[in-house]
């Protein structure tokens, strides 16, 4: 499948403009993502239609806590990534090419994915996730168009490292985003992900400007991005640039892939939870089961609205319009 967003000066060199890396790709070679290849001056998307992972998940697993809570979403993923995170939880599919993938792909047409999405009554649509969906842009876009036409929802779970032109095209079809803001310093992004932070910030602001639902995830890695000053600066930036009602998920790190640092302490998670609540209305703790940091409270009257136990939700005090039943404050635009 021919890729979108590239230019070529001759048959020997193409320049990909999908993400900020702007890879210059010689004949027969691939970009950093390992799945976009120059063949005779054409940039090919080698992972088009190649599904490595598919299944129904609770929407809270994306994680999205304020987008149709309690519903399911059909989740699909492919191969490749434009980042090289040393702590990647899905490195078996993100850090390989189509040729290097050790398992077999599942073949689905766009129509089969749409029909599968309709097969469960509690399912709201399709989430593009598991590996970085930017890297299967063409298949995601084609699928999202069909899903949108069918009246269902599209969700993108992303690292946010994408150029604004393709992102703006996605805004026409994607209803909700969860963006992984991996740290709040460029040094971290350069050293541990082989990318930069500024394009991610621009992505976050673009999503808000487009009026889409946004939730942000921040994985706390001990000694690497756990500075009190850095975390507080991030929370302040989110409140000032995205809005204090943007949901923040503070996620606990566990050793994986190339990083063997000990897991994030519960005490640090709790400290950052209290810090974030000074700036943001809705903060949750992920990858850890605690009494705090799981439930949704009204930002106006502090009424308990929804309780969470793992990915199970229970509506306590929300009406059918997403409003608090005590004070009528609207909390859930998508309910």
C-alpha positions in Angstrom: 0.0 0.0 0.0 1.4 3.4 -1.0 1.9 5.6 2.1 0.7 9.2 2.5 2.8 12.2 3.4 6.1 11.8 1.6 8.0 13.4 -1.2 10.7 12.1 -3.5 13.5 13.9 -5.3 14.4 10.8 -7.4 14.0 7.0 -7.3 16.8 6.7 -4.8 15.5 8.9 -2.0 12.1 9.6 -0.5 11.4 11.9 2.5 8.7 10.8 4.9 6.7 13.7 6.4 4.3 11.7 8.6 6.2 12.4 11.8 8.8 14.9 13.1 11.7 12.5 12.3 11.2 13.3 8.6 13.3 10.3 7.6 15.3 10.4 4.4 14.9 6.8 3.1 17.1 5.4 0.4 16.0 2.8 -2.2 15.2 -0.5 -0.5 15.5 1.0 3.0 13.0 1.7 5.8 12.5 4.7 8.1 13.0 4.7 11.9 9.6 3.1 12.3 10.7 0.0 10.3 7.5 -0.3 8.4 7.6 2.5 5.8 9.9 1.4 2.9 11.2 3.1 -0.3 10.6 0.8 -3.3 11.4 2.4 -6.7 10.7 5.9 -5.3 7.4 5.0 -3.8 7.0 5.0 0.0 5.1 1.9 1.0 3.2 1.2 4.2 4.3 -2.4 4.8 1.9 -3.0 7.7 -1.3 -2.0 6.0 -4.0 -4.4 7.1 -1.6 -6.5 9.1 -3.1 -7.0 12.6 -0.9 -8.3 15.4 -3.4 -7.8 18.2 -7.2 -7.5 18.3 -9.8 -7.8 21.0 -12.5 -6.2 23.0 -11.4 -4.1 26.0 -13.1 -2.0 28.6 -12.7 1.6 27.5 -11.1 2.3 30.9 -8.1 0.1 29.8 -7.0 2.6 27.1 -7.1 4.4 29.6 -10.1 6.6 29.0 -12.2 7.3 32.2 -14.4 10.1 30.9 -15.3 8.8 27.5 -18.4 6.5 27.6 -17.4 4.9 31.0 -18.4 1.3 31.4 -18.5 0.6 27.7 -16.3 -1.7 25.6 -14.2 -0.9 22.6 -12.7 -3.1 19.9 -8.9 -2.6 20.0 -6.6 -3.3 17.1 -2.8 -3.0 16.7 -0.2 -3.7 14.1 3.6 -3.5 13.9 6.2 -0.7 14.3 6.8 2.5 16.2 8.4 5.9 15.5 9.9 6.0 19.1 12.4 3.7 20.7 11.4 3.7 24.3 13.7 1.7 26.5 10.7 0.9 28.8 8.2 -0.2 26.1 5.6 -2.7 27.4 4.8 -3.9 23.8 8.3 -4.0 22.4 7.5 -7.4 20.7 5.3 -5.6 18.2 6.6 -2.0 18.4 10.3 -2.6 17.9 10.3 -4.9 14.9 9.6 -4.8 11.2 6.9 -6.9 9.4 9.7 -9.4 8.4 11.0 -9.6 12.0 7.6 -10.2 13.6 7.8 -13.7 15.2 4.1 -14.6 15.2 1.5 -14.7 12.5 -0.7 -11.8 11.5 -4.5 -11.9 11.5 -6.0 -10.7 8.3 -9.0 -8.4 8.5 -10.7 -6.3 5.9 -12.1 -2.9 6.8 -15.6 -4.4 6.6 -14.7 -7.3 8.8 -13.5 -4.9 11.5 -16.6 -2.8 11.2 -18.8 -5.9 11.5 -16.9 -7.2 14.5 -17.3 -3.8 16.1 -21.1 -4.2 15.7 -21.1 -7.8 17.1 -21.2 -6.7 20.8 -24.0 -4.5 22.1 -21.8 -2.7 24.7 -19.1 -1.8 22.1 -18.9 1.8 21.1 -16.3 1.6 18.2 -12.7 0.9 17.5 -9.5 1.9 19.3 -6.2 2.1 17.5 -3.6 1.0 20.1 -1.1 -1.6 21.3 1.7 -0.4 19.0 1.9 3.3 17.8 -1.1 3.8 15.5 0.6 6.7 13.7 2.7 4.1 12.1 -0.3 2.3 10.5 -1.7 5.7 9.6 -3.3 4.7 6.2 -5.0 1.6 7.6 -6.2 3.5 10.7 -7.6 6.3 8.5 -9.4 4.0 6.1 -10.9 2.0 9.0 -11.8 5.2 11.0 -13.7 6.6 8.0 -15.8 3.4 7.7 -16.4 3.2 11.5 -17.5 6.9 11.6 -19.8 6.3 8.6 -21.3 3.4 10.6 -22.1 5.7 13.5 -19.5 4.3 15.9 -16.6 6.0 17.7 -12.9 6.1 17.0 -10.2 6.2 19.6 -6.4 6.7 19.1 -4.0 5.7 21.9 -0.8 7.4 20.9 2.7 8.8 21.8 1.7 12.1 20.1 4.8 12.1 17.9 3.1 13.1 14.6 3.2 16.1 12.3 0.2 18.5 12.3 -0.9 17.9 8.7 -1.7 14.2 9.1 -3.0 14.8 12.7 -5.5 17.4 11.3 -6.7 14.8 8.8 -7.3 12.4 11.7 -9.3 15.0 13.6 -12.0 14.5 11.0 -12.6 10.9 12.2 -11.0 10.4 15.6 -13.3 11.1 18.6 -11.0 10.7 21.5 -7.3 10.5 22.2 -5.2 9.2 25.0 -1.7 10.7 24.6 1.3 9.3 26.5 3.3 12.3 27.8 6.4 10.3 28.7 8.2 13.0 30.7 8.4 16.8 30.7 12.0 17.3 29.7 13.6 17.1 26.2 16.6 15.4 27.7 14.4 12.4 28.7 12.8 12.2 25.3 16.1 12.3 23.5 17.9 9.8 25.7 15.1 7.3 26.4 12.8 7.5 23.4 15.0 8.9 20.6 12.6 11.7 20.0 11.8 15.2 21.2 9.0 16.7 23.4 7.9 19.8 21.5 5.9 18.0 18.8 4.1 16.0 21.5 3.1 19.3 23.1 1.8 20.6 19.8 -0.2 17.4 19.3 -1.9 17.9 22.7 -2.8 21.5 22.0 -4.1 20.5 18.5 -6.4 17.9 20.0 -7.9 20.4 22.4 -8.2 23.1 19.6 -10.0 20.5 17.4 -12.6 20.0 20.2 -11.7 16.3 20.7 -11.8 14.4 24.0 -8.3 14.1 25.5 -6.9 12.2 28.4 -3.2 12.2 29.2 -1.0 9.4 30.7 2.3 10.0 32.5 4.4 6.9 33.4 6.5 7.7 36.5 9.9 6.1 36.2 12.1 6.3 39.4 15.2 8.5 39.0 14.4 9.3 35.3 11.3 11.5 35.3 10.3 11.6 39.0 11.5 15.1 39.8 9.0 17.0 41.9 9.7 20.2 40.0 9.4 18.5 36.6 6.1 16.8 37.6 4.6 20.0 39.0 5.7 21.9 35.9 3.9 19.3 33.7 0.7 19.6 35.7 0.8 23.4 35.5 1.4 23.3 31.7 -1.5 20.9 31.2 -3.9 23.1 33.2 -2.7 26.3 31.4 -2.6 24.9 27.9 -5.1 22.1 27.8 -7.5 22.9 30.6 -7.8 21.9 34.2 -10.6 19.4 33.3 -8.3 17.3 31.1 -7.9 13.9 32.7 -4.5 12.9 33.9 -3.5 9.2 34.5 -0.4 8.8 36.6 0.9 5.4 35.8 3.1 3.1 37.9 6.3 1.8 36.1 7.4 -1.8 36.3 10.7 -3.1 34.9 10.4 -4.1 31.2 12.3 -4.3 28.0 15.7 -2.5 28.5 15.0 -0.8 31.8 15.5 -2.8 35.0 14.9 0.0 37.5 12.8 -1.0 40.5 9.0 -0.3 40.3 7.7 3.1 41.2 7.0 3.3 45.0 3.4 3.7 46.1 4.4 6.6 48.3 5.7 8.5 45.3 2.5 7.7 43.3 0.5 9.1 46.2 2.6 12.2 46.5 2.3 13.0 42.8 -1.4 12.3 43.0 -1.8 15.0 45.6 0.4 17.4 43.6 -1.6 16.9 40.4 -4.9 17.5 42.2 -3.8 21.1 43.0 -3.8 21.8 39.3 -6.3 19.4 37.7 -9.9 18.4 38.4 -9.6 14.7 37.4 -6.5 12.6 38.4 -6.3 8.9 38.5 -3.6 6.3 39.5 -2.8 3.5 37.0 -1.1 0.1 37.3 -1.7 0.1 41.1 -4.7 -0.7 43.2 -5.2 1.8 46.1 -8.1 3.2 48.0 -7.4 6.6 46.4 -6.9 7.5 42.8 -9.5 5.2 41.3 -12.9 6.9 41.6 -14.5 9.9 39.9 -15.7 12.7 42.0 -17.7 15.8 41.0 -15.3 18.7 40.4 -17.9 21.1 41.8 -19.4 19.4 44.9 -17.0 16.4 45.4 -19.9 13.9 45.2 -18.8 10.3 44.3 -19.9 9.8 40.8 -18.4 6.6 39.5 -16.5 3.9 41.4 -13.7 1.9 39.7 -12.5 -1.5 40.8 -9.8 -2.4 38.3 -11.6 -1.9 34.9 -15.0 -2.5 36.4 -17.2 0.7 36.9 -20.3 1.4 38.9 -22.4 4.4 38.4 -23.1 6.0 41.7 -24.5 9.5 41.0 -24.5 10.4 37.3 -27.6 11.0 35.3 -28.1 10.0 31.6 -26.7 13.3 30.4 -23.4 12.9 32.3 -24.3 15.3 35.0 -23.7 15.1 38.8 -27.1 14.1 40.3 -26.3 16.2 43.4 -25.4 19.6 41.9 -26.1 19.1 38.2 -22.5 19.9 37.2 -21.7 18.4 33.8 -18.7 16.0 34.2 -19.0 13.6 31.3 -19.6 15.1 27.9 -19.5 11.5 26.4 -21.7 9.3 28.6 
